[in-house]
Amino acid sequence: MVNFLVPRCRKPWAIVVCSVGVAACNLDGFILTEASRGDNRQVPEPAAQTLTGTIAQGSGAEVKVLASDGSPVGGVQAVAAASAGFSLVFGGETAIVNAVFQARLGRKHWLALVPEMPAQPSVLAPPRTFALSDVSPGALQADDVTTAMALLVLAKLHSMGKTLAGASSSGLTDTLIDLHKKIANGEPALGQVVAMVARLRSQANGAQGSDADATYSWTTPASLLRPTLLAAQAVDIDGDGVAEATTAKFDAAVAAALDSFTLKACYFPDKIRVVLQTKFVGAGGKDGNCDATFNPYLWTDKAASKVVFVTGGIHKDTAKCQTLSEQKCLTQAQVDQAGAAMGGWVPNVVRMYDDGTHGDGQAGDGVWSVALELPYLEPADGVLPVRIAYKFTYGQPAQGWTNSEEFPGNQRLLELVDVNGDHIVTRFDLFADETTNKDKKNTSQAGCGEVKWTSVEDAKCGHDVRERPVDLDGDCVIDGWPSPGAATPLSIPCPK
């Protein structure tokens, strides 16, 4: 861990956490304690956390926790003991959100959803242990029921056009509690899926193999059951004595069970997750019009030591409350908090990431991302959305504007409207692109030199001030919505 002293962030005899949401600290994710004062001694790492549990008939199974995209969380894995017990040790800084516990023994496969396992609250907290049932409702052990529950929830998300990454963690918790009760009470359609999962597990070959040999795959919505499983060995999925050649019967049973439960989710009414992303396409890359090349380094020099930052705040056109009783506007406190989270127009303070964290979808792909919590006003008659202004910079921490901003004298505009209904506003831009939501001298083919807010009626001007589908692979074809990576909606426990 790198050691920093930040006098203006010191608080006597307290733990100070400086993050991207605290502009004054000028740090990201470093935990400071009183021990770091004066002699600049190394701050200890937070104590480890352990996840324990058992797997029904899973002695010798390989155990790991997978992120919503199927990648291992922290690279941690273990092998279940002869008693089928397991123990996974994670670094204390690791927070697990919307993940899948997996145990695999050859083609035998057990799953359990893990809505949340929080990181250590501070470097002073002692080591702690979570049982699987603490982080996955109904999972007294990983078994056929927890596997069926995980598959049903994943299928429900797919049916709604959503992914595990974008689900409400508290909503997933409530959903699993409700789903477990329904299965225990004998809901027929749900019981049919559990029975099929049990047959798949009991008949699957337990010889060791790779993850590609596992029974289930949840990263694609076509079928949660791998077709290659049935091609490799005969499995009677529905108990009629005939081995299946396709996944059709399993898929039909899962689809029939989806109406038996509701995916629960409740969200903050006055704030929303916002993921800002910018991509360096390299000198000579195509701009947003796809008919010209441009140089992203026109105002800043390329350097290996530089990283990408964002700065901005609430736009002046956002409705501000004049009295405490008003509800269709932002209070001054909300405006100030948003400004602090975004950097308050101080350059090179709120950094972005290309390491698969902080709303970044894939490490090292040139797309830099940051996830923020910002105020939200639900657009309706008489209610305008929150409007923000921002710009990206490319520089060293605390560097000034010179040789770092993407284009001087301009700002990007964005209305915080959840257009695609995933409860996250995700905006994907090209760094220094003149054809996008740049407010002055915009060169978009659909524009007229200056972008307008969506509520402004102007047939001559295109409105590029909300989240929208984009060209994800640079082939000048709109592919779909940008991924918010591991960022999740801001959710709250649903009322009982």
C-alpha positions in Angstrom: 0.0 0.0 0.0 1.3 3.5 -0.9 1.5 5.9 2.0 0.2 9.5 1.8 -0.2 12.3 4.3 -3.0 14.7 3.6 -3.1 17.4 6.3 -6.4 18.9 5.2 -8.1 15.4 5.6 -6.8 14.7 9.1 -9.3 14.1 11.8 -7.7 13.4 15.3 -8.0 9.9 16.6 -10.3 8.8 13.8 -10.2 6.7 10.7 -10.4 8.8 7.6 -11.6 7.3 4.3 -10.7 9.4 1.3 -12.5 8.3 -1.8 -13.5 9.5 -5.3 -16.6 11.0 -3.7 -14.6 13.3 -1.4 -12.9 15.9 -3.6 -11.0 17.7 -0.9 -9.1 14.5 0.1 -7.4 14.2 -3.3 -7.1 10.4 -2.7 -8.8 7.3 -3.9 -9.5 4.5 -1.6 -6.6 5.0 0.8 -7.5 4.4 4.4 -5.7 6.6 6.8 -5.3 6.3 10.5 -3.7 8.3 13.3 -0.8 5.9 13.0 0.1 7.4 9.6 0.7 10.9 11.0 4.1 12.3 11.7 6.5 9.5 10.6 4.5 8.3 7.6 4.4 4.7 8.7 2.7 2.1 6.6 -1.0 1.7 7.2 -2.0 -2.0 7.8 -4.2 -3.8 5.4 -7.7 -4.6 6.7 -8.0 -8.1 8.3 -9.1 -11.0 6.1 -12.7 -12.3 5.8 -13.6 -16.0 5.5 -16.7 -17.5 3.9 -17.5 -21.0 5.2 -20.2 -23.6 4.6 -20.9 -27.1 3.2 -21.9 -28.6 -0.1 -24.5 -31.4 -0.2 -22.7 -34.5 -1.5 -19.9 -32.3 -2.7 -16.8 -33.7 -1.1 -13.8 -32.7 -3.2 -15.6 -30.0 -5.2 -13.7 -27.0 -6.4 -15.2 -23.9 -4.7 -15.1 -20.2 -5.7 -17.1 -17.0 -5.8 -17.8 -15.6 -9.3 -18.7 -12.0 -10.2 -21.8 -11.4 -12.3 -19.7 -11.8 -15.5 -18.4 -15.2 -14.5 -14.9 -14.1 -13.5 -13.5 -15.2 -10.1 -13.7 -12.7 -7.3 -10.2 -12.0 -6.1 -9.0 -15.2 -7.7 -9.8 -17.1 -4.5 -10.7 -20.7 -4.7 -10.6 -23.8 -2.5 -11.5 -27.5 -2.5 -14.2 -28.9 -0.3 -12.9 -31.3 2.4 -14.0 -34.9 2.8 -16.8 -33.6 5.0 -17.9 -31.4 2.1 -17.0 -28.3 4.2 -15.2 -25.4 2.6 -13.4 -22.2 3.6 -12.7 -19.3 1.3 -10.5 -16.5 2.5 -10.8 -13.0 1.0 -8.8 -9.8 1.5 -10.5 -7.5 3.9 -10.8 -4.8 1.2 -12.9 -7.1 -1.0 -16.6 -6.3 -1.1 -18.8 -8.9 -2.9 -22.0 -7.6 -4.6 -24.3 -9.6 -6.8 -22.1 -12.7 -7.1 -22.5 -16.4 -7.5 -21.1 -19.0 -5.2 -20.1 -22.0 -7.3 -19.0 -25.5 -6.3 -18.1 -27.9 -9.2 -17.0 -31.5 -9.3 -16.5 -32.4 -12.9 -19.9 -31.7 -14.5 -21.7 -31.8 -11.1 -22.5 -28.2 -10.3 -23.9 -26.4 -7.2 -24.8 -22.6 -7.1 -26.0 -20.1 -4.6 -26.5 -16.4 -5.1 -24.6 -14.0 -2.9 -26.3 -10.6 -3.0 -23.7 -8.9 -0.7 -20.8 -9.6 1.5 -19.4 -6.2 2.7 -15.7 -5.4 3.0 -14.1 -4.7 6.4 -15.4 -1.4 7.8 -11.8 -0.3 8.7 -8.3 -1.5 9.1 -8.9 -1.8 12.9 -11.7 -4.4 12.5 -10.7 -7.9 13.6 -10.9 -10.9 11.1 -14.4 -12.1 10.7 -16.2 -15.2 9.3 -19.4 -15.4 7.3 -21.4 -18.6 6.9 -22.8 -19.1 3.4 -26.3 -18.7 5.0 -25.3 -15.3 6.3 -24.8 -13.9 2.7 -27.2 -16.2 0.7 -30.7 -16.5 2.2 -31.8 -20.1 2.4 -28.4 -21.5 1.9 -27.8 -23.6 5.0 -25.7 -25.6 2.6 -25.1 -25.4 -1.2 -27.5 -28.0 -2.6 -30.1 -28.6 -5.3 -32.5 -26.0 -3.8 -29.9 -23.2 -3.7 -28.9 -24.1 -7.3 -32.5 -24.0 -8.5 -33.1 -20.7 -6.7 -30.0 -19.1 -8.3 -31.0 -20.3 -11.8 -34.6 -19.1 -11.4 -33.5 -15.6 -10.3 -31.0 -15.4 -13.1 -33.7 -16.5 -15.6 -36.1 -13.9 -14.2 -33.5 -11.2 -14.7 -32.9 -12.4 -18.3 -36.6 -12.4 -19.0 -36.8 -8.7 -18.0 -33.8 -7.8 -20.1 -31.6 -7.3 -17.1 -28.4 -8.9 -15.8 -27.2 -9.9 -12.4 -24.8 -6.9 -12.5 -27.6 -4.4 -12.7 -29.9 -6.0 -10.0 -30.7 -4.5 -6.6 -28.7 -6.4 -4.0 -31.2 -5.8 -1.3 -34.0 -6.8 -3.8 -32.1 -10.1 -4.5 -32.0 -10.8 -0.8 -35.7 -10.3 -0.4 -36.4 -12.3 -3.6 -34.4 -15.3 -2.3 -36.2 -15.2 1.0 -39.6 -15.3 -0.7 -38.5 -17.9 -3.2 -37.1 -20.2 -0.5 -40.4 -20.0 1.3 -42.4 -20.9 -1.8 -40.2 -23.9 -2.6 -40.5 -25.1 1.0 -44.3 -24.8 0.8 -44.4 -27.0 -2.3 -45.1 -24.6 -5.2 -45.4 -27.1 -8.0 -43.7 -25.2 -10.8 -40.7 -24.3 -8.6 -40.5 -27.9 -7.3 -40.3 -29.2 -10.9 -37.2 -27.1 -11.4 -35.6 -28.3 -8.2 -36.3 -31.9 -9.2 -34.7 -31.4 -12.6 -31.6 -29.8 -11.0 -31.4 -32.8 -8.7 -31.4 -35.2 -11.6 -28.8 -33.2 -13.5 -26.5 -33.2 -10.5 -27.0 -36.9 -9.7 -26.5 -38.1 -13.3 -23.6 -35.7 -14.2 -20.1 -37.1 -14.5 -18.1 -36.2 -11.5 -14.7 -36.6 -13.2 -12.6 -33.4 -12.9 -12.6 -31.0 -15.8 -12.7 -27.3 -16.6 -15.4 -24.8 -15.9 -16.5 -25.2 -19.5 -17.6 -28.7 -18.5 -20.0 -27.4 -15.8 -23.7 -28.0 -16.0 -24.8 -24.3 -16.0 -23.8 -21.0 -17.6 -25.6 -17.8 -16.6 -23.6 -15.1 -18.6 -25.7 -15.7 -21.7 -29.6 -15.7 -21.7 -30.1 -18.4 -24.4 -30.2 -21.3 -21.9 -28.8 -21.6 -18.4 -28.2 -25.3 -19.1 -25.1 -25.9 -21.2 -26.0 -27.8 -24.4 -22.6 -29.4 -24.4 -23.5 -31.3 -21.2 -26.2 -33.3 -23.0 -24.0 -33.8 -26.0 -21.3 -35.3 -23.7 -23.5 -37.7 -21.7 -27.0 -39.0 -21.5 -29.2 -37.2 -18.9 -32.9 -37.9 -18.2 -33.9 -34.4 -17.1 -37.6 -34.9 -16.5 -37.6 -38.5 -15.1 -39.5 -40.1 -18.0 -36.7 -42.7 -18.6 -35.6 -41.1 -21.8 -32.3 -39.1 -22.1 -32.7 -35.6 -23.5 -30.9 -34.4 -26.6 -31.6 -30.7 -26.1 -32.2 -28.2 -23.3 -35.8 -27.7 -24.4 -37.6 -29.4 -21.5 -35.4 -27.7 -18.8 -35.8 -24.3 -20.5 -39.6 -24.8 -20.6 -39.7 -25.8 -16.9 -37.7 -22.8 -15.9 -39.9 -20.4 -18.0 -43.1 -21.9 -16.5 -41.8 -21.3 -13.0 -41.0 -17.6 -13.5 -44.6 -16.5 -12.8 -44.5 -18.2 -9.4 -42.4 -15.4 -7.8 -41.6 -11.7 -8.1 -38.2 -10.1 -8.4 -38.2 -7.7 -5.6 -36.4 -4.4 -5.9 -36.8 -1.0 -4.2 -34.7 2.1 -5.0 -33.9 5.4 -3.6 -36.4 8.0 -4.9 -34.0 10.9 -4.7 -30.6 9.6 -6.0 -29.3 7.3 -8.7 -26.1 5.5 -9.7 -24.4 7.3 -12.6 -21.6 5.6 -14.5 -19.5 7.9 -16.7 -17.2 6.3 -19.3 -14.8 7.6 -21.8 -12.6 5.7 -24.4 -9.4 6.7 -26.0 -9.6 5.6 -29.6 -6.1 6.7 -30.4 -4.9 9.3 -32.9 -6.6 8.8 -36.2 -9.6 7.0 -34.8 -13.1 7.7 -36.0 -15.2 10.3 -34.3 -18.8 9.9 -33.3 -20.0 10.7 -36.9 -17.8 7.9 -38.2 -16.9 10.0 -41.2 -13.7 11.7 -39.9 -10.7 11.0 -37.8 -9.6 13.0 -34.9 -6.8 13.4 -32.4 -7.7 12.8 -28.7 -4.3 14.4 -27.7 -4.9 17.8 -29.3 -4.8 19.5 -25.9 -2.9 17.0 -23.9 0.3 14.9 -24.4 0.2 11.2 -24.1 2.2 9.8 -21.2 2.3 6.3 -19.5 2.1 7.9 -16.1 -1.1 9.8 -16.8 -4.6 8.6 -15.9 -8.1 9.8 -16.7 -10.2 12.0 -14.4 -13.6 13.6 -14.5 -14.8 16.9 -13.0 -18.0 18.8 -13.0 -21.1 19.5 -11.1 -24.8 20.2 -11.2 -25.7 22.4 -14.2 -27.2 25.8 -13.6 -30.3 24.9 -15.5 -31.3 22.3 -12.8 -34.2 23.4 -10.7 -33.0 24.7 -7.3 -35.3 24.8 -4.3 -36.1 28.1 -2.8 -37.9 26.8 0.3 -37.6 23.6 2.3 -41.1 22.5 1.4 -40.4 22.2 -2.3 -40.0 18.7 -3.8 -39.5 19.2 -7.6 -36.0 20.6 -7.2 -32.6 20.1 -5.6 -31.7 21.6 -2.2 -28.4 23.4 -1.9 -27.1 20.5 0.2 -27.8 18.1 -2.7 -26.1 20.5 -5.2 -23.0 20.7 -2.9 -22.8 17.0 -2.3 -23.0 16.3 -6.1 -20.3 18.9 -6.7 -18.0 17.3 -4.2 -18.6 13.8 -5.7 -17.8 15.1 -9.2 -14.8 17.2 -8.3 -16.4 20.6 -8.3 -14.6 21.7 -11.5 -11.2 21.0 -10.0 -9.2 19.0 -12.5 -7.5 15.7 -12.0 -9.0 14.9 -8.6 -11.8 12.4 -9.2 -10.0 9.7 -11.1 -11.5 7.1 -13.5 -10.5 3.5 -13.9 -9.6 0.9 -16.6 -9.1 -2.0 -14.2 -12.5 -3.7 -14.1 -13.7 -1.8 -11.0 -15.6 1.4 -10.2 -18.1 0.8 -13.1 -15.4 -0.3 -15.5 -16.6 -3.3 -17.5 -13.2 -4.8 -18.7 -9.7 -4.1 -17.5 -7.3 -2.7 -20.0 -9.7 -2.1 -22.9 -9.1 1.7 -23.1 -12.5 2.5 -21.6 -12.1 4.6 -18.4 -15.0 4.6 -15.9 -16.2 6.0 -12.6 -19.4 5.2 -10.7 -21.0 8.1 -8.8 -24.1 8.6 -6.5 -25.9 11.7 -7.7 -29.3 13.3 -6.9 -32.3 12.3 -9.0 -35.6 13.8 -9.9 -38.1 11.5 -11.7 -39.1 13.3 -14.9 -42.8 14.0 -15.0 -45.2 16.7 -15.9 -43.8 19.8 -14.3 -40.6 18.1 -13.2 -37.4 18.4 -15.1 -34.6 15.9 -14.7 -31.3 16.7 -12.9 -28.8 18.2 -15.3 -25.1 17.9 -14.9 -22.1 19.3 -16.7 -18.7 17.6 -16.8 -15.6 17.1 -18.7 -12.7 14.6 -18.7 -9.1 15.3 -18.1 -5.9 13.2 -18.7 -3.1 14.0 -16.4 -1.3 13.5 -13.1 -3.1 13.7 -9.7 -3.7 17.3 -8.7 -2.4 18.6 -12.0 -3.9 21.8 -13.4 -5.9 22.3 -16.6 -2.9 22.9 -18.8 -1.9 19.8 -20.8 -4.7 17.7 -19.3 -8.2 18.7 -20.5 -9.9 17.2 -23.5 -11.1 20.5 -24.9 -10.9 23.9 -23.2 -13.8 26.3 -23.0 -16.4 23.6 -23.3 -18.4 21.2 -21.1 -20.4 18.0 -21.7 -24.1 18.0 -20.8 -26.1 15.1 -19.4 -29.7 14.8 -18.1 -30.0 12.1 -15.4 -32.8 10.1 -16.9 -32.9 6.3 -16.6 -33.8 5.7 -20.3 -33.3 1.9 -20.4 -34.9 1.2 -17.1 -31.9 -0.5 -15.3 -31.8 2.1 -12.5 -28.4 3.2 -13.6 -27.5 6.2 -15.9 -24.6 5.0 -18.0 -23.0 7.5 -20.4 -20.3 6.4 -22.9 -18.2 9.0 -24.6 -15.0 9.2 -26.7 -12.3 11.3 -25.1 -12.1 14.7 -26.8 -14.7 13.9 -29.4 -16.2 17.1 -30.9 -19.3 15.3 -32.2 -20.9 14.4 -28.9 -22.7 16.2 -26.0 -20.1 19.0 -26.0 -22.1 22.2 -25.4 -20.2 24.6 -27.7 -19.3 24.2 -31.3 -20.5 20.7 -31.5 -19.9 19.1 -34.9 -22.4 16.2 -34.7 -24.2 15.7 -38.0 -27.4 15.8 -36.1 -26.5 19.0 -34.3 -26.5 22.6 -35.1 -23.3 23.8 -33.4 -24.6 23.6 -29.8 -26.5 20.8 -28.1 -29.8 21.5 -26.4 -31.6 20.0 -23.5 -34.2 17.4 -24.5 -37.1 19.6 -23.3 -36.0 22.4 -25.6 -38.1 22.2 -28.9 -35.7 22.8 -31.8 -36.2 20.7 -34.9 -32.8 21.7 -36.3 -30.7 20.4 -33.4 -30.2 16.8 -32.3 -30.4 16.1 -28.6 -27.5 14.0 -27.3 -27.8 14.7 -23.6 -29.1 11.4 -22.2 -27.8 7.9 -21.9 -28.2 6.1 -25.2 -27.1 3.0 -27.2 -23.7 3.3 -28.7 -21.1 1.8 -31.0 -19.2 -0.5 -28.6 -16.6 -2.0 -31.0 -15.7 0.9 -33.3 -17.3 -0.5 -36.5 -19.7 2.5 -36.9 -22.8 0.3 -36.0 -24.8 1.0 -32.9 -24.5 -2.3 -30.9 -26.5 -1.6 -27.7 -26.4 0.0 -24.3 -22.9 0.4 -22.6 -22.4 -1.9 -19.7 -22.1 -0.3 -16.2 -19.6 -3.0 -15.3 -19.8 -4.1 -11.7 -21.8 -1.0 -10.7 -25.2 -1.7 -9.2 -28.3 0.3 -8.7 -28.7 2.3 -5.4 -31.3 0.1 -3.6 -33.0 0.1 -0.3 -34.7 -2.7 1.6 -38.3 -3.1 0.4 -41.0 -2.4 3.0 -42.3 -5.6 4.6 
